[in-house]
Amino acid sequence: MIILGIGTNLGDRLGHLRTAVHFIKKIPRLSVKQVSPVYLSDALLPDNAPAHWNKPHLNLALRCETQLSPHEILQQVKDIEKKMGRVSGERWGPRIIDIDLLAWDDLNFIDETLQIPHKELFNRPFALWPLQDVAPCWRPNENDKWGSRFSGDAPFHTRQIAQRVDAPALVGIINAAPDSFSDGGNCLDADNALMRAKQLVLEGAEIIDIGAEATNPRATAISAEEEWRRLAPVLQTISAESANMLIPPKISIDTRHFLVAERALASGISWINDVSGGDNHLMRELLIHHKCDVVIMHHLGIPVDRNKILPLEKNPVDQVLEWAKQRLDELTRQGISRERIIFDPGIGFGKNSQQCLELIKHVERFQELGTRVLIGHSRKIFLGQFTPRPFIERDIETAAISFFLANKPVDYLRVHHVDMQARMIK
């Protein structure tokens, strides 16, 4: 049993952790058995450190098995650090990635390049707690002297956070529309929307998806100008405060209107969630000239028309895949790379309840597209197969499906009740 510790305090920290885990899983003759939760902690700084070094760290641990020697492992992880862009610099300075060999069974070893266990392990909760999460029987007599993992009272204000890197990232929903199907009217006010965004991040969201036009069957289509009137104050307020949140979230705008996307991109958002699936040629032209990620969703009409669904005599997964392959080929030919595209099969958009379940049950087939995959199943109409409760009370059913999808090749889950989904996945 080998325990590797991974830390980062620069840039997209959760993204860096995911990338490091990905590269470690590719090391020959090594297998990753378990990934710990993520911990947030203050920077470990020497006296008189420059102010810009004071950047909070994220840390986790991996329990691995290997046939490699300690020094072979050390060389492999140093190669990964270099590949990810870490350069030699000040010892305590900020770093894109830092990978340490924390422990190796009961081995006690020291030479000029390596010490096992890590020499500061027992003084650093941000290293020891993740280790204990994946290897609770390793030296079980070590006293836990720091109290709760969640309070932030431990040294370096170390605390476990809800975001994980071994499960789909959670996309929290903010609806700035009065007729959204389950929570319309709750976030029309910018201050209320900001409070909601902060809460979603605390609960485990990595992306905040803001929409101002409802697309459910009862909704009325609105103009781009009306959508922007609703959206602008909410977007401005959340964007201004996002850097100060526990984990600064990526901001996504849920829109089918070119004008709204253009104005939102000027504010520096990370995603355009195009519910029209790239139908508008002006939207495509806009996205070609920006670097944002774009969600492309399958649909048969916006807003949803319950009478218009995929042909029942054909396999719904095959039909959605065929549409997606054609649409992605068009977008890539026009200059939008697959690396930027996130595919959403459009649960509830042009499908009946049984077709929605088929898409979820066979979600691994969307790997054929070579893109990331997002599933938006939260509180939707198809869950009426399992409960007569109103939409806002369907979070248990949503969480059950999230649990199923957490073990599938899905990159993002777009949900309303982030806390329940995060706890279920954990």
C-alpha positions as CSV (number, residue, x, y, z in Angstrom):
1,M,0.0,0.0,0.0
2,I,1.4,3.3,-1.1
3,I,-0.1,6.7,-0.2
4,L,0.5,9.7,-2.5
5,G,-0.4,13.2,-1.5
6,I,-1.3,15.8,-4.1
7,G,-1.6,19.5,-3.5
8,T,-2.1,22.7,-5.5
9,N,-2.6,26.4,-4.9
10,L,-2.5,28.0,-8.3
11,G,-5.1,28.5,-11.1
12,D,-7.9,25.9,-11.5
13,R,-7.0,23.9,-8.4
14,L,-9.7,21.2,-8.7
15,G,-8.8,20.9,-12.4
16,H,-5.1,20.4,-11.5
17,L,-5.9,17.7,-9.0
18,R,-8.0,15.9,-11.6
19,T,-5.3,16.1,-14.1
20,A,-2.7,14.8,-11.7
21,V,-4.9,11.8,-10.7
22,H,-5.4,11.1,-14.4
23,F,-1.6,11.0,-15.1
24,I,-0.9,8.9,-12.0
25,K,-3.5,6.4,-13.2
26,K,-1.4,6.0,-16.4
27,I,1.9,5.1,-14.5
28,P,2.8,1.6,-15.6
29,R,2.7,-1.1,-12.9
30,L,0.7,1.2,-10.6
31,S,-3.0,1.1,-9.8
32,V,-5.0,3.7,-7.9
33,K,-7.4,2.0,-5.5
34,Q,-9.0,5.0,-3.7
35,V,-9.2,8.8,-3.9
36,S,-9.7,10.8,-0.7
37,P,-12.0,13.8,-0.3
38,V,-10.4,17.2,-0.9
39,Y,-9.1,19.4,1.9
40,L,-8.7,23.2,1.9
41,S,-6.0,24.8,3.9
42,D,-4.0,28.0,4.4
43,A,-0.6,28.2,2.6
44,L,2.4,26.9,4.6
45,L,4.7,30.0,4.5
46,P,8.1,30.9,5.8
47,D,8.7,34.2,7.7
48,N,8.7,37.3,5.4
49,A,7.1,35.4,2.5
50,P,5.8,37.6,-0.3
51,A,2.1,38.5,0.0
52,H,1.3,36.8,-3.3
53,W,2.5,33.4,-1.9
54,N,-0.5,33.4,0.5
55,K,-2.8,31.3,-1.7
56,P,-5.0,28.6,-0.1
57,H,-4.1,25.0,-1.0
58,L,-6.3,22.1,-2.0
59,N,-5.0,18.6,-1.1
60,L,-6.0,15.0,-1.4
61,A,-4.5,11.5,-1.1
62,L,-4.4,8.4,-3.3
63,R,-4.1,4.8,-2.0
64,C,-2.2,2.9,-4.6
65,E,-0.6,-0.5,-5.3
66,T,2.5,-0.9,-7.3
67,Q,5.5,-3.1,-8.3
68,L,7.7,-0.1,-8.6
69,S,10.4,0.9,-6.1
70,P,10.1,4.1,-4.0
71,H,12.7,5.9,-6.2
72,E,10.9,4.8,-9.4
73,I,7.7,6.2,-8.0
74,L,9.5,9.4,-7.1
75,Q,10.8,9.8,-10.6
76,Q,7.4,9.2,-12.1
77,V,5.6,11.8,-10.0
78,K,8.4,14.4,-10.7
79,D,7.9,13.8,-14.4
80,I,4.2,14.4,-13.9
81,E,4.9,17.7,-12.1
82,K,7.1,18.8,-14.9
83,K,4.5,17.8,-17.6
84,M,1.8,19.8,-15.8
85,G,4.0,22.9,-15.9
86,R,5.6,23.0,-12.5
87,V,8.9,24.8,-12.7
88,S,11.7,24.9,-10.1
89,G,11.5,28.0,-7.9
90,E,11.3,29.0,-4.3
91,R,10.7,26.1,-2.0
92,W,7.6,27.5,-0.3
93,G,6.2,29.4,-3.3
94,P,2.9,28.8,-5.0
95,R,2.8,25.7,-7.3
96,I,0.5,24.3,-9.9
97,I,1.0,20.8,-8.5
98,D,2.9,19.1,-5.8
99,I,3.0,15.3,-5.5
100,D,4.5,13.6,-2.4
101,L,5.1,10.0,-1.4
102,L,3.4,10.1,2.1
103,A,3.6,6.5,3.2
104,W,4.6,3.0,2.0
105,D,3.1,0.2,4.2
106,D,5.1,0.2,7.4
107,L,8.3,1.2,5.6
108,N,10.7,3.6,7.4
109,F,13.2,4.9,5.0
110,I,15.4,8.0,4.5
111,D,18.2,9.1,2.1
112,E,19.3,12.3,0.5
113,T,16.2,12.4,-1.8
114,L,13.4,10.7,0.0
115,Q,12.0,10.1,3.4
116,I,9.1,7.6,4.2
117,P,6.8,8.4,5.9
118,H,6.9,12.1,4.9
119,K,8.9,13.9,7.6
120,E,6.1,16.5,8.3
121,L,3.2,14.1,7.9
122,F,2.1,14.1,11.5
123,N,2.2,17.9,11.8
124,R,0.0,18.6,8.8
125,P,-3.7,17.8,8.9
126,F,-4.0,18.6,5.2
127,A,-1.7,15.6,4.5
128,L,-2.6,13.2,7.4
129,W,-6.4,13.5,7.2
130,P,-6.6,12.6,3.5
131,L,-4.2,9.7,4.2
132,Q,-6.5,8.4,7.0
133,D,-9.5,8.7,4.7
134,V,-8.1,6.2,2.2
135,A,-6.0,4.1,4.7
136,P,-7.7,4.2,8.1
137,C,-5.8,1.2,9.3
138,W,-2.4,2.7,8.6
139,R,-0.8,3.3,12.1
140,P,-4.3,3.5,13.8
141,N,-2.8,4.4,17.1
142,E,-1.8,7.9,15.9
143,N,-4.1,10.2,17.8
144,D,-6.3,12.6,16.0
145,K,-5.5,15.7,17.9
146,W,-7.1,18.3,15.7
147,G,-10.9,17.7,16.2
148,S,-13.4,17.9,13.4
149,R,-12.4,17.6,9.8
150,F,-15.1,20.1,8.8
151,S,-14.8,23.0,11.3
152,G,-11.7,24.7,10.1
153,D,-10.3,24.8,13.6
154,A,-7.3,22.5,12.8
155,P,-3.8,23.9,12.0
156,F,-3.8,25.9,8.8
157,H,-7.6,26.1,9.1
158,T,-7.7,22.7,7.4
159,R,-11.2,21.6,6.5
160,Q,-12.7,19.0,4.2
161,I,-14.8,20.5,1.4
162,A,-17.7,19.0,-0.5
163,Q,-16.2,19.1,-4.0
164,R,-14.6,15.9,-5.1
165,V,-12.3,14.9,-8.1
166,D,-13.3,11.2,-8.3
167,A,-16.9,11.9,-9.2
168,P,-18.8,14.1,-11.7
169,A,-18.5,17.8,-11.0
170,L,-21.7,19.3,-9.8
171,V,-23.3,22.2,-11.7
172,G,-25.5,24.3,-9.4
173,I,-28.6,25.9,-10.9
174,I,-29.7,29.5,-10.5
175,N,-32.9,30.4,-12.3
176,A,-33.5,34.1,-12.7
177,A,-36.8,33.4,-14.4
178,P,-40.3,33.7,-12.8
179,D,-41.6,30.6,-14.6
180,S,-38.8,28.0,-14.0
181,F,-40.5,24.7,-13.4
182,S,-39.4,24.0,-9.8
183,D,-38.0,27.1,-8.3
184,G,-39.2,30.0,-10.4
185,G,-39.0,33.4,-8.7
186,N,-36.5,32.5,-6.0
187,C,-33.5,34.2,-7.6
188,L,-34.9,37.1,-9.6
189,D,-33.3,39.5,-7.1
190,A,-29.5,39.8,-7.6
191,D,-28.8,39.7,-3.8
192,N,-30.9,36.6,-3.4
193,A,-29.1,35.0,-6.4
194,L,-25.7,35.8,-4.8
195,M,-26.7,34.2,-1.5
196,R,-27.8,31.2,-3.4
197,A,-24.6,31.0,-5.4
198,K,-22.5,31.1,-2.3
199,Q,-24.6,28.4,-0.7
200,L,-24.3,26.2,-3.8
201,V,-20.5,26.5,-3.7
202,L,-20.4,25.6,0.0
203,E,-22.5,22.5,-0.8
204,G,-20.2,21.3,-3.5
205,A,-20.9,23.1,-6.8
206,E,-17.9,23.8,-9.1
207,I,-20.0,25.5,-11.8
208,I,-22.8,28.0,-11.4
209,D,-25.3,27.8,-14.3
210,I,-27.4,31.0,-14.5
211,G,-30.5,31.1,-16.7
212,A,-33.2,33.7,-17.2
213,E,-35.5,32.0,-19.7
214,A,-37.5,29.0,-18.7
215,T,-37.7,26.1,-21.3
216,N,-40.2,23.8,-19.7
217,P,-43.5,23.0,-21.5
218,R,-45.5,25.6,-19.5
219,A,-42.9,28.4,-20.2
220,T,-43.4,31.2,-22.6
221,A,-40.5,32.1,-25.0
222,I,-39.0,35.6,-24.3
223,S,-36.9,38.0,-26.4
224,A,-33.1,38.2,-26.0
225,E,-33.6,41.8,-24.6
226,E,-35.9,40.6,-21.9
227,E,-33.6,37.7,-21.0
228,W,-30.7,40.0,-20.7
229,R,-32.7,42.5,-18.6
230,R,-33.3,39.6,-16.1
231,L,-29.9,38.1,-16.3
232,A,-27.5,41.1,-16.3
233,P,-27.8,42.2,-12.6
234,V,-27.6,38.6,-11.4
235,L,-24.6,37.8,-13.5
236,Q,-22.8,41.1,-12.6
237,T,-23.3,40.5,-8.9
238,I,-22.2,36.9,-8.8
239,S,-19.2,37.5,-11.1
240,A,-18.0,40.3,-8.9
241,E,-18.1,38.1,-5.8
242,S,-17.1,34.7,-7.3
243,A,-13.3,35.2,-6.6
244,N,-14.1,35.5,-2.9
245,M,-16.1,32.3,-2.6
246,L,-14.7,29.2,-0.8
247,I,-13.9,27.6,-4.2
248,P,-14.3,30.3,-7.0
249,P,-16.8,28.7,-9.3
250,K,-16.9,28.7,-13.1
251,I,-19.8,30.7,-14.3
252,S,-22.1,29.3,-17.0
253,I,-24.9,31.1,-18.9
254,D,-27.8,29.0,-19.9
255,T,-29.1,30.7,-23.1
256,R,-30.1,30.1,-26.7
257,H,-29.8,33.7,-27.7
258,F,-26.8,35.0,-29.5
259,L,-27.2,38.5,-28.1
260,V,-27.3,37.2,-24.5
261,A,-24.3,35.0,-25.0
262,E,-22.3,37.8,-26.6
263,R,-22.9,40.2,-23.7
264,A,-22.2,37.5,-21.1
265,L,-18.9,36.5,-22.7
266,A,-17.8,40.1,-22.5
267,S,-17.9,39.7,-18.7
268,G,-15.5,36.8,-18.8
269,I,-17.7,33.8,-18.1
270,S,-16.4,30.2,-18.5
271,W,-19.3,28.4,-20.2
272,I,-22.1,29.0,-22.6
273,N,-24.8,26.4,-22.0
274,D,-26.6,26.5,-25.4
275,V,-30.0,24.8,-24.9
276,S,-30.6,25.1,-28.6
277,G,-27.7,22.8,-29.3
278,G,-25.9,25.1,-31.7
279,D,-28.9,25.7,-34.0
280,N,-28.2,29.4,-34.4
281,H,-25.4,30.2,-36.9
282,L,-24.8,33.5,-35.2
283,M,-24.2,31.6,-31.9
284,R,-21.7,29.4,-33.7
285,E,-19.9,32.3,-35.2
286,L,-19.6,33.9,-31.8
287,L,-18.3,30.8,-30.1
288,I,-15.6,30.3,-32.8
289,H,-14.0,33.5,-31.7
290,H,-14.0,32.8,-28.0
291,K,-12.2,30.3,-25.8
292,C,-15.1,29.4,-23.5
293,D,-16.5,25.9,-23.1
294,V,-19.9,25.2,-24.7
295,V,-22.6,22.8,-23.7
296,I,-24.5,21.4,-26.8
297,M,-27.8,19.9,-25.9
298,H,-30.0,17.6,-28.0
299,H,-33.6,18.7,-28.2
300,L,-36.6,18.7,-30.5
301,G,-37.7,22.3,-29.8
302,I,-37.3,25.1,-27.2
303,P,-39.4,25.5,-25.1
304,V,-40.3,21.9,-24.8
305,D,-43.4,20.6,-26.6
306,R,-44.6,17.4,-24.9
307,N,-46.3,16.2,-28.1
308,K,-43.0,16.2,-30.0
309,I,-40.7,13.3,-29.0
310,L,-38.3,10.9,-30.6
311,P,-39.8,8.1,-32.7
312,L,-40.9,5.3,-30.4
313,E,-40.0,2.5,-32.8
314,K,-36.3,3.5,-32.8
315,N,-33.6,3.2,-30.0
316,P,-33.4,6.6,-28.3
317,V,-29.7,6.3,-27.6
318,D,-29.0,5.6,-31.3
319,Q,-31.1,8.6,-32.3
320,V,-29.4,11.0,-29.9
321,L,-25.9,9.7,-30.8
322,E,-26.6,10.1,-34.5
323,W,-27.7,13.7,-34.0
324,A,-24.8,14.5,-31.8
325,K,-22.2,13.1,-34.2
326,Q,-23.6,15.1,-37.0
327,R,-23.8,18.3,-34.9
328,L,-20.3,17.9,-33.5
329,D,-18.8,17.3,-36.9
330,E,-20.4,20.5,-38.1
331,L,-19.1,22.5,-35.1
332,T,-15.6,21.1,-35.4
333,R,-15.4,21.8,-39.1
334,Q,-16.4,25.4,-38.3
335,G,-13.6,25.8,-35.8
336,I,-15.0,24.8,-32.4
337,S,-12.7,22.1,-31.0
338,R,-14.1,19.0,-29.3
339,E,-11.9,19.8,-26.3
340,R,-14.3,22.8,-25.7
341,I,-17.5,20.9,-26.2
342,I,-19.6,19.3,-23.5
343,F,-22.5,17.2,-24.7
344,D,-25.9,17.1,-23.0
345,P,-28.3,14.4,-24.3
346,G,-31.2,16.6,-23.2
347,I,-33.1,14.6,-20.6
348,G,-36.8,15.7,-20.9
349,F,-36.3,17.6,-24.1
350,G,-38.1,15.7,-26.9
351,K,-38.2,12.4,-25.0
352,N,-40.8,10.6,-23.0
353,S,-40.1,9.2,-19.6
354,Q,-39.0,5.7,-20.8
355,Q,-36.7,7.3,-23.4
356,C,-35.1,9.5,-20.7
357,L,-34.4,6.4,-18.6
358,E,-32.9,4.6,-21.5
359,L,-30.5,7.5,-22.1
360,I,-29.4,7.5,-18.5
361,K,-29.1,3.7,-18.3
362,H,-26.8,3.6,-21.4
363,V,-25.0,6.9,-20.8
364,E,-21.6,5.3,-21.3
365,R,-22.3,5.1,-25.0
366,F,-21.8,8.9,-25.3
367,Q,-18.1,8.3,-24.8
368,E,-18.1,7.6,-28.6
369,L,-18.4,11.3,-29.1
370,G,-15.0,12.1,-27.7
371,T,-16.4,15.0,-25.6
372,R,-17.2,15.6,-22.0
373,V,-20.7,14.7,-21.0
374,L,-23.3,16.5,-18.8
375,I,-26.5,15.1,-17.5
376,G,-29.4,17.4,-16.4
377,H,-31.9,15.1,-14.7
378,S,-32.8,17.2,-11.7
379,R,-36.5,17.2,-10.6
380,K,-37.6,16.6,-14.2
381,I,-41.0,15.4,-15.5
382,F,-39.7,11.8,-16.2
383,L,-39.3,11.3,-12.4
384,G,-43.1,11.3,-12.3
385,Q,-42.8,7.6,-13.0
386,F,-41.6,7.2,-9.4
387,T,-43.4,9.8,-7.4
388,P,-46.5,12.0,-7.6
389,R,-44.8,14.8,-5.6
390,P,-44.4,18.2,-7.1
391,F,-41.1,19.0,-8.9
392,I,-39.5,20.8,-6.0
393,E,-39.9,17.7,-3.8
394,R,-38.1,15.3,-6.2
395,D,-34.6,15.6,-4.9
396,I,-34.5,12.1,-3.4
397,E,-35.3,10.6,-6.8
398,T,-32.7,13.0,-8.4
399,A,-30.1,11.8,-5.9
400,A,-30.7,8.2,-6.6
401,I,-30.0,8.8,-10.3
402,S,-27.0,10.9,-9.4
403,F,-25.6,8.0,-7.4
404,F,-26.0,5.7,-10.5
405,L,-24.4,8.3,-12.8
406,A,-21.5,8.9,-10.3
407,N,-20.2,5.4,-11.3
408,K,-20.5,6.1,-15.0
409,P,-18.3,8.1,-17.5
410,V,-20.1,11.3,-16.8
411,D,-18.3,14.6,-16.2
412,Y,-21.0,16.9,-14.9
413,L,-24.3,16.6,-13.1
414,R,-26.6,19.7,-13.3
415,V,-28.7,19.7,-10.2
416,H,-30.8,22.0,-8.0
417,H,-30.2,20.5,-4.5
418,V,-26.4,20.3,-4.6
419,D,-25.9,19.4,-1.0
420,M,-28.0,16.2,-1.2
421,Q,-26.3,15.1,-4.4
422,A,-22.8,15.7,-3.0
423,R,-23.6,13.8,0.2
424,M,-25.1,10.9,-1.7
425,I,-22.0,10.7,-3.9
426,K,-19.7,10.9,-1.0
